[in-house]
Amino acid sequence: MKKLIPIVAFLAIVGFVSQAGAATDDTCGMSVTVSVNVSVSVTNEPLAFGTVAYDTSDVSDSACTVTNNGSTQNDYRLAVTATPSAWTTVTASPPLGWNYIRLLALFTSQTSLSTTDFAEADDIVAGSETAADEDTYAITTDGVSFKGYDCTMTAVRKLWFRFDAPSGTELTGPQWITVTVYAYQG
């Protein structure tokens, strides 16, 4: 037993000394990937313009519905991604030439639009992506909850179009134009 006391005393001293040298805090590193789903759904299409006379403009009969069905806030960009091969989409002001068309778009709460609601400076849909903002593809006086940016999850926007017909064309039957709505994390 006498031999055991010095061993216990030695272990107790070593234990206190090692505890005194221990750290009071430490760190733990980790890796995390956040899953964000940016997604958009466009419904109530195809839109109809009916028959549009050459060298005139017309507004779609109704709006398509653009819904944020992702898991984050969306901002939208628009681009004309397909037209009849004989037609060229332009972004310049009138007049339009033979086989040259222009398409304009508006995110708005209004239920009926005229051609004058669209601003050529802000609302022309180009062949490359153009972002919606407080003026672009928007009626400035509309609130942000009707525009094509800062769209919260499940937010619904109405998107209207104006078609500016060419001064002439050999294409006289129904023609298809495709506009792609791109969603980006806002």
JOGI-V723264 format. One line per field, one symbol per residue. ss: DSSP state (2 for helix, 1 for strand, 0 for the rest). burial: b if it has 9 or more other C-alpha atoms within 8 Angstrom, else e. A space follows every 50 residues. Layout:
ss = ???
burial = ???
This chain:
ss = 02222222222222222222000000000000000000011110000000 00000011100001111100000111111111000001100000000101 11111110000000222000000100000110000001000002220000 100001111111110001000000000111111110
burial = eeeeeeeeeeeeeeeeeeeeeeeeeeeeeeeeeeeeebbbbbeeeebebe ebebbbbbbbebbbbbbbbbbbbbbbbbbbbebeeebbbeeeeeebeebb bbbbbbbbeeeeeebeebeeebbbbbeebbbbbbbbbbbeebeeebbbbb bbbebbbbbbbbbbbbbbbeeeeeeebebebbbbeb
